[in-house]
Amino acid sequence: MTPRLHCFGESGNCYKAALTLALTGTAWEPVFVDFFHGAARTPAWRDLNVMGEAPVLVTEDRTLTQSGAIQLWAAERSGHLLGDRYESLRWVLFDNHKVSGVAGALRFHMNFLPPDKRSQAVIDWLTPRLLSALAALEAQLSRTPFLTGEAPTIADTACCGYLYYPEPFGFDRKTFPAVDAWLSRLAALPGWAHPYDLMPRVPGRSPTLPLA
């Protein structure tokens, strides 16, 4: 069977998995998860993933959850994007905690919550933490074209997960020239696609408007 990635276009974590599958040349099919309308809170979904999160990759012989595990599976299976395993995983783990872990929460808070539920205090707390993590990416990418050296790896497909989205969340590519150039290098790779083109989205929703 063709591996099926349960995902939705608004999720940077789903994008990390989908982009890795695409760039490694792995055959896969997207399965839309209506996350914003409670799909991940159903008993059926919890049977699939006890963590109640997306993405989930279902293959012929296993079910994988967490984007980093799916990225590692695709890289090891295809022989592409792994690089030095420990260097790659170092950045994947950094991303999960410092980049995506903050950017995802900040972007959700600023764009997907109804305006009356947003808190400026939350935004003010998360924003400097994201900028600090992006400064680390900027420093590394000022030294090497990709995060672990001369070639792209799952380190790159992890750390870029939220950085192509159009919604405002405190990230301005012009403020980070090395990150900006890196994102352009990744976008030039065969198989790259924008998250809203690579995965199904909430039907009829503008990418700049909060969910009703």
Residue frames relative to the residue before (quaternion, step in Angstrom):
aa qw qx qy qz dx dy dz
M 1.0000 0.0000 0.0000 0.0000 0.00 0.00 0.00
T 0.4971 -0.6246 0.5065 0.3259 3.55 -1.19 0.54
P 0.4998 -0.6537 0.4636 0.3284 3.61 -0.81 0.90
R 0.2024 -0.7782 0.5874 0.0915 3.57 -1.02 0.88
L 0.1826 -0.7768 0.5970 0.0824 3.53 -0.81 1.08
H 0.2431 -0.7478 0.6053 0.1237 3.55 -0.61 1.19
C 0.1985 0.8001 -0.5104 0.2447 3.54 -0.37 1.26
F 0.1065 -0.7550 0.6329 0.1345 3.55 -1.36 -0.04
G 0.6212 -0.6434 0.3224 0.3101 3.51 -1.00 0.96
E 0.6384 0.5550 -0.3337 0.4160 3.59 1.10 -0.59
S 0.6556 0.5483 -0.3024 0.4220 3.61 1.20 -0.36
G 0.3703 -0.7278 0.5392 0.2060 3.55 -0.74 1.07
N 0.6150 0.5360 -0.3558 0.4560 3.58 1.10 -0.59
C 0.6315 0.5004 -0.3272 0.4938 3.58 1.04 -0.72
Y 0.6352 0.5493 -0.3326 0.4292 3.57 0.99 -0.83
K 0.6128 0.5560 -0.3568 0.4336 3.59 0.98 -0.77
A 0.6769 0.4757 -0.2850 0.4841 3.57 0.97 -0.87
A 0.6785 0.5025 -0.2942 0.4478 3.58 0.86 -1.00
L 0.6669 0.5016 -0.3075 0.4572 3.58 0.91 -0.89
T 0.6372 0.5158 -0.3326 0.4661 3.59 1.00 -0.74
L 0.6324 0.5131 -0.3331 0.4752 3.58 0.96 -0.80
A 0.6752 0.5028 -0.2984 0.4497 3.58 0.91 -0.91
L 0.7229 0.4530 -0.2613 0.4516 3.60 0.81 -0.96
T 0.6680 0.4694 -0.3122 0.4859 3.61 1.15 -0.42
G 0.4779 -0.6876 0.4283 0.3397 3.59 1.26 -0.07
T 0.3788 0.7303 -0.4813 0.3025 3.58 1.22 0.45
A 0.4126 -0.6837 0.5393 0.2672 3.58 -0.91 0.88
W 0.1712 0.7808 -0.5830 0.1454 3.59 -0.88 0.94
E 0.2353 -0.7465 0.6055 0.1439 3.52 -1.31 0.41
P 0.3603 -0.7236 0.5363 0.2428 3.61 -0.92 0.80
V 0.1099 -0.7451 0.6541 0.0698 3.55 -1.16 0.72
F 0.3840 -0.7643 0.4696 0.2189 3.58 -0.48 1.19
V 0.1528 -0.7466 0.6433 0.0740 3.53 -1.03 0.94
D 0.2659 -0.7707 0.5586 0.1528 3.60 -0.56 1.12
F 0.1036 -0.8739 0.4741 0.0301 3.50 0.73 1.21
F 0.7055 0.4944 -0.2739 0.4276 3.57 0.87 -0.96
H 0.7230 0.3691 -0.2443 0.5305 3.56 1.23 -0.27
G 0.7380 -0.5133 0.2160 0.3811 3.54 1.05 0.83
A 0.3644 0.7648 -0.4842 0.2188 3.62 1.20 0.07
A 0.7089 0.4677 -0.2685 0.4546 3.59 1.01 -0.74
R 0.6387 0.5116 -0.3369 0.4656 3.58 1.27 0.04
T 0.5056 0.6620 -0.4235 0.3561 3.58 1.24 0.03
P 0.6173 -0.5423 0.4049 0.4012 3.62 -1.16 0.44
A 0.6287 0.5412 -0.3459 0.4385 3.60 1.00 -0.75
W 0.6689 0.4813 -0.3117 0.4731 3.58 0.96 -0.81
R 0.6529 0.5091 -0.3226 0.4588 3.59 0.97 -0.78
D 0.5888 0.5336 -0.3724 0.4795 3.59 1.17 -0.43
L 0.6654 0.4864 -0.2940 0.4841 3.57 1.11 -0.72
N 0.7918 -0.0242 0.0540 0.6078 3.57 0.98 -0.88
V 0.3520 -0.7759 0.4895 0.1857 3.55 -0.28 1.29
M 0.6139 0.5637 -0.3446 0.4320 3.60 1.19 -0.47
G 0.3692 -0.7638 0.4644 0.2543 3.59 1.21 -0.32
E 0.5762 0.5913 -0.3618 0.4328 3.57 1.13 0.60
A 0.2542 -0.6898 0.6436 0.2128 3.51 -1.42 0.13
P 0.5528 -0.0943 -0.8228 -0.0926 1.57 -2.29 1.09
V 0.1643 -0.7159 0.6617 0.1504 3.48 -1.47 0.20
L 0.1551 -0.7757 0.6063 0.0812 3.58 -0.87 0.96
V 0.1164 -0.7807 0.6130 0.0343 3.56 -0.77 1.10
T 0.0624 -0.7941 0.6046 -0.0065 3.56 -0.66 1.16
E 0.7444 -0.4040 0.2828 0.4501 3.54 -1.29 -0.03
D 0.8289 0.2352 -0.0878 0.5000 3.55 0.98 -0.79
R 0.8168 0.1305 -0.0896 0.5548 3.61 1.19 0.02
T 0.2844 -0.7040 0.6165 0.2081 3.52 -1.38 0.25
L 0.1137 -0.8067 0.5797 0.0182 3.55 -0.77 1.09
T 0.0650 -0.7683 0.6352 0.0449 3.55 -1.05 0.80
Q 0.7063 0.3803 -0.3815 0.4594 3.52 -1.38 0.48
S 0.5075 -0.6989 0.4203 0.2780 3.54 -0.71 1.16
G 0.6494 0.5362 -0.3342 0.4232 3.61 0.93 -0.82
A 0.6489 0.5038 -0.3172 0.4739 3.58 1.02 -0.77
I 0.6500 0.5042 -0.3154 0.4731 3.58 1.01 -0.78
Q 0.6265 0.5294 -0.3297 0.4674 3.58 1.01 -0.78
L 0.6665 0.4975 -0.3049 0.4640 3.58 0.88 -0.92
W 0.6213 0.5424 -0.3341 0.4563 3.60 0.99 -0.82
A 0.6916 0.4782 -0.2862 0.4594 3.58 0.82 -1.00
A 0.6655 0.5059 -0.3087 0.4536 3.59 0.95 -0.84
E 0.6868 0.4715 -0.2902 0.4710 3.59 0.88 -0.90
R 0.6740 0.5069 -0.3013 0.4450 3.58 0.93 -0.86
S 0.7509 0.4067 -0.2107 0.4757 3.58 0.98 -0.86
G 0.3900 -0.7100 0.4932 0.3172 3.57 1.11 -0.63
H 0.6471 0.4834 -0.3225 0.4935 3.58 1.26 0.29
L 0.8474 0.2466 -0.1883 0.4308 3.53 -1.31 0.62
L 0.5090 0.6457 -0.4497 0.3490 3.61 1.12 0.25
G 0.0929 -0.8178 0.5594 0.0986 3.59 0.84 -0.94
D 0.7381 -0.2639 0.2703 0.5591 3.54 -1.04 -0.84
R 0.4683 -0.7378 0.4089 0.2630 3.55 -0.37 1.28
Y 0.7227 0.4565 -0.2636 0.4471 3.57 0.80 -0.96
E 0.6296 0.5071 -0.3367 0.4828 3.58 1.05 -0.68
S 0.6460 0.5159 -0.3217 0.4617 3.57 0.97 -0.84
L 0.6930 0.4741 -0.2839 0.4630 3.58 0.85 -0.95
R 0.5607 0.5962 -0.3889 0.4229 3.58 1.13 -0.56
W 0.7185 0.4259 -0.2442 0.4927 3.57 0.93 -0.92
V 0.5841 0.5549 -0.3771 0.4568 3.61 1.08 -0.58
L 0.6875 0.4693 -0.2828 0.4767 3.58 0.91 -0.90
F 0.6067 0.5376 -0.3447 0.4734 3.58 1.07 -0.71
D 0.6488 0.5192 -0.3151 0.4584 3.57 0.94 -0.89
N 0.6642 0.5314 -0.3224 0.4154 3.57 0.77 -1.01
H 0.7506 0.3990 -0.2096 0.4831 3.57 0.95 -0.86
K 0.8258 0.3157 -0.1151 0.4530 3.57 0.76 -1.09
V 0.7494 0.3638 -0.2186 0.5082 3.62 1.00 -0.71
S 0.7805 0.3169 -0.1889 0.5047 3.60 0.28 -1.20
G 0.6242 0.5673 -0.3421 0.4140 3.57 1.02 -0.77
V 0.7108 0.3911 -0.2374 0.5343 3.56 1.19 -0.57
A 0.6644 0.5195 -0.3111 0.4380 3.59 0.86 -0.96
G 0.6458 0.5315 -0.3283 0.4390 3.58 0.96 -0.83
A 0.6790 0.4816 -0.2891 0.4728 3.56 0.90 -0.90
L 0.6690 0.5050 -0.2988 0.4562 3.58 0.96 -0.87
R 0.6623 0.4971 -0.3041 0.4709 3.60 0.91 -0.88
F 0.6340 0.5197 -0.3293 0.4685 3.58 0.97 -0.82
H 0.6775 0.5100 -0.2937 0.4412 3.56 0.85 -1.00
M 0.7395 0.4407 -0.2337 0.4521 3.59 0.90 -0.91
N 0.8147 0.3088 -0.1169 0.4767 3.59 1.09 -0.61
F 0.7740 0.3765 -0.1822 0.4754 3.58 1.01 -0.74
L 0.5997 0.5089 -0.3652 0.4981 3.57 1.19 -0.36
P 0.5387 -0.5739 0.4838 0.3825 3.60 -1.10 0.53
P 0.6320 -0.5848 0.3450 0.3734 3.63 -0.97 0.78
D 0.6805 0.5037 -0.3083 0.4337 3.61 0.97 -0.74
K 0.6774 0.4685 -0.2955 0.4841 3.59 1.25 -0.20
R 0.5356 0.6299 -0.4062 0.3889 3.60 1.25 -0.06
S 0.2038 -0.7772 0.5881 0.0919 3.53 -1.13 0.75
Q 0.4122 -0.7067 0.5165 0.2529 3.57 -0.74 1.01
A 0.6056 0.5629 -0.3586 0.4334 3.59 1.08 -0.64
V 0.6370 0.5086 -0.3240 0.4802 3.59 1.03 -0.77
I 0.6492 0.5142 -0.3119 0.4657 3.58 0.92 -0.91
D 0.6812 0.4922 -0.2881 0.4590 3.58 0.92 -0.89
W 0.6489 0.5092 -0.3180 0.4675 3.59 1.14 -0.58
L 0.7225 0.4545 -0.2522 0.4560 3.58 0.93 -0.90
T 0.6174 0.6127 -0.3565 0.3411 3.60 0.93 -0.86
P 0.7051 0.4405 -0.3106 0.4608 3.67 0.69 -0.85
R 0.6094 0.5464 -0.3552 0.4516 3.59 1.13 -0.55
L 0.6404 0.4938 -0.3250 0.4904 3.57 1.03 -0.72
L 0.6666 0.5069 -0.3152 0.4465 3.59 0.86 -0.90
S 0.6197 0.5353 -0.3426 0.4605 3.59 1.07 -0.66
A 0.6604 0.4903 -0.3056 0.4796 3.59 0.98 -0.83
L 0.6495 0.5074 -0.3182 0.4684 3.58 0.99 -0.78
A 0.5986 0.5550 -0.3573 0.4539 3.58 1.11 -0.60
A 0.6238 0.5219 -0.3381 0.4734 3.59 1.09 -0.67
L 0.6312 0.5063 -0.3290 0.4868 3.59 1.01 -0.77
E 0.6432 0.5324 -0.3221 0.4462 3.58 0.92 -0.90
A 0.6576 0.5158 -0.3133 0.4509 3.58 0.93 -0.88
Q 0.6821 0.4727 -0.2955 0.4732 3.59 0.89 -0.89
L 0.7170 0.4591 -0.2578 0.4569 3.57 0.88 -0.92
S 0.5447 0.5567 -0.4068 0.4774 3.57 1.29 0.03
R 0.6925 0.4565 -0.2579 0.4955 3.58 1.28 -0.37
T 0.8072 0.1072 -0.0128 0.5804 3.58 0.99 -0.86
P 0.5674 -0.6307 0.3987 0.3483 3.64 -1.02 0.66
F 0.7591 0.1437 -0.1058 0.6261 3.58 1.19 -0.54
L 0.7118 -0.5292 0.2465 0.3906 3.56 -1.14 0.53
T 0.7723 0.3030 -0.1988 0.5218 3.60 1.02 -0.62
G 0.8062 -0.2099 0.1243 0.5390 3.60 1.19 0.15
E 0.8355 -0.2541 0.1877 0.4495 3.52 -1.08 -0.83
A 0.7703 0.3050 -0.1590 0.5369 3.60 1.18 -0.41
P 0.5458 -0.6244 0.4402 0.3442 3.60 -1.10 0.59
T 0.0520 -0.7697 0.6361 0.0173 3.54 -1.23 0.65
I 0.7107 -0.4075 0.3318 0.4677 3.54 -1.30 -0.15
A 0.4881 0.6258 -0.4446 0.4153 3.60 1.23 -0.18
D 0.6952 0.4749 -0.2629 0.4712 3.55 0.96 -0.92
T 0.6949 0.4605 -0.2929 0.4683 3.58 0.89 -0.87
A 0.5936 0.5240 -0.3712 0.4850 3.59 1.24 -0.23
C 0.7632 0.4307 -0.2294 0.4236 3.55 0.59 -1.17
C 0.6579 0.4992 -0.3271 0.4593 3.61 1.15 -0.37
G 0.3705 0.8151 -0.4230 0.1394 3.57 1.27 -0.32
Y 0.7893 0.2859 -0.1534 0.5212 3.59 0.93 -0.83
L 0.5976 0.6672 -0.3273 0.3012 3.58 1.20 -0.35
Y 0.6353 0.5028 -0.3477 0.4718 3.61 1.24 0.03
Y 0.5217 0.6699 -0.4148 0.3271 3.61 1.19 -0.22
P 0.4721 -0.7133 0.4462 0.2630 3.60 -1.01 0.79
E 0.5711 0.6150 -0.3986 0.3698 3.60 1.12 -0.50
P 0.4936 -0.6683 0.4609 0.3119 3.63 -0.97 0.74
F 0.1656 0.7768 -0.6004 0.0932 3.58 -0.97 0.86
G 0.7398 -0.4479 0.2235 0.4496 3.56 1.06 0.77
F 0.6385 0.5056 -0.3293 0.4777 3.59 1.26 0.01
D 0.0105 -0.7743 0.6318 -0.0331 3.55 -0.82 1.10
R 0.4393 -0.7287 0.4592 0.2551 3.57 -0.50 1.20
K 0.6385 0.5521 -0.3430 0.4121 3.62 1.00 -0.73
T 0.6265 0.5480 -0.3328 0.4432 3.57 1.19 -0.52
F 0.7532 0.2763 -0.1454 0.5790 3.58 1.24 -0.46
P 0.1661 -0.8530 0.4835 0.1053 3.63 0.34 1.19
A 0.6508 0.4984 -0.3332 0.4659 3.62 0.99 -0.68
V 0.6315 0.5057 -0.3223 0.4915 3.59 1.05 -0.74
D 0.6248 0.5478 -0.3262 0.4508 3.57 0.99 -0.84
A 0.6828 0.4762 -0.2868 0.4742 3.59 0.86 -0.95
W 0.6307 0.5385 -0.3176 0.4598 3.58 1.07 -0.77
L 0.6501 0.5046 -0.3185 0.4705 3.57 0.94 -0.85
S 0.6385 0.5060 -0.3253 0.4800 3.60 1.07 -0.68
R 0.6274 0.5225 -0.3399 0.4667 3.61 1.01 -0.73
L 0.6546 0.5014 -0.3176 0.4682 3.58 0.92 -0.86
A 0.6753 0.5114 -0.2957 0.4416 3.58 0.93 -0.91
A 0.6473 0.5122 -0.3160 0.4677 3.59 1.24 -0.34
L 0.5176 0.6508 -0.4210 0.3623 3.61 1.24 -0.16
P 0.5487 -0.6057 0.4522 0.3573 3.61 -1.04 0.71
G 0.7731 0.3203 -0.2542 0.4849 3.56 -0.82 1.00
W 0.5181 0.6403 -0.4300 0.3697 3.59 1.21 -0.26
A 0.0811 0.7637 -0.6397 0.0323 3.56 -1.17 0.64
H 0.5760 -0.5707 0.4607 0.3609 3.54 -1.22 0.58
P 0.6161 -0.5828 0.3641 0.3849 3.63 -1.03 0.68
Y 0.6906 0.4774 -0.2942 0.4568 3.60 0.98 -0.74
D 0.6536 0.4555 -0.3176 0.5143 3.57 1.29 -0.11
L 0.6823 0.5201 -0.2768 0.4328 3.55 1.14 -0.67
M 0.8005 0.2014 -0.0698 0.5602 3.58 1.11 -0.73
P 0.5509 -0.5992 0.4542 0.3622 3.61 -1.17 0.47
R 0.2696 -0.7753 0.5599 0.1132 3.54 -1.14 0.80
V 0.6633 -0.4342 0.4005 0.4594 3.52 -1.35 0.09
P 0.4636 -0.7182 0.4313 0.2884 3.63 -0.56 1.07
G 0.8658 0.1679 -0.1290 0.4535 3.53 -1.03 0.90
R 0.5691 0.6125 -0.3963 0.3793 3.60 1.19 0.07
S 0.4035 -0.6790 0.5592 0.2518 3.55 -1.00 0.89
P 0.4839 -0.6789 0.4539 0.3146 3.63 -0.92 0.74
T 0.7078 0.4422 -0.2758 0.4769 3.63 1.19 -0.20
L 0.6655 0.4801 -0.3078 0.4816 3.60 1.25 0.09
P 0.4925 -0.6477 0.4785 0.3301 3.61 -1.05 0.69
L 0.5860 -0.5520 0.4536 0.3823 3.52 -1.26 0.36
A 0.5179 -0.6308 0.4739 0.3307 3.56 -1.09 0.67
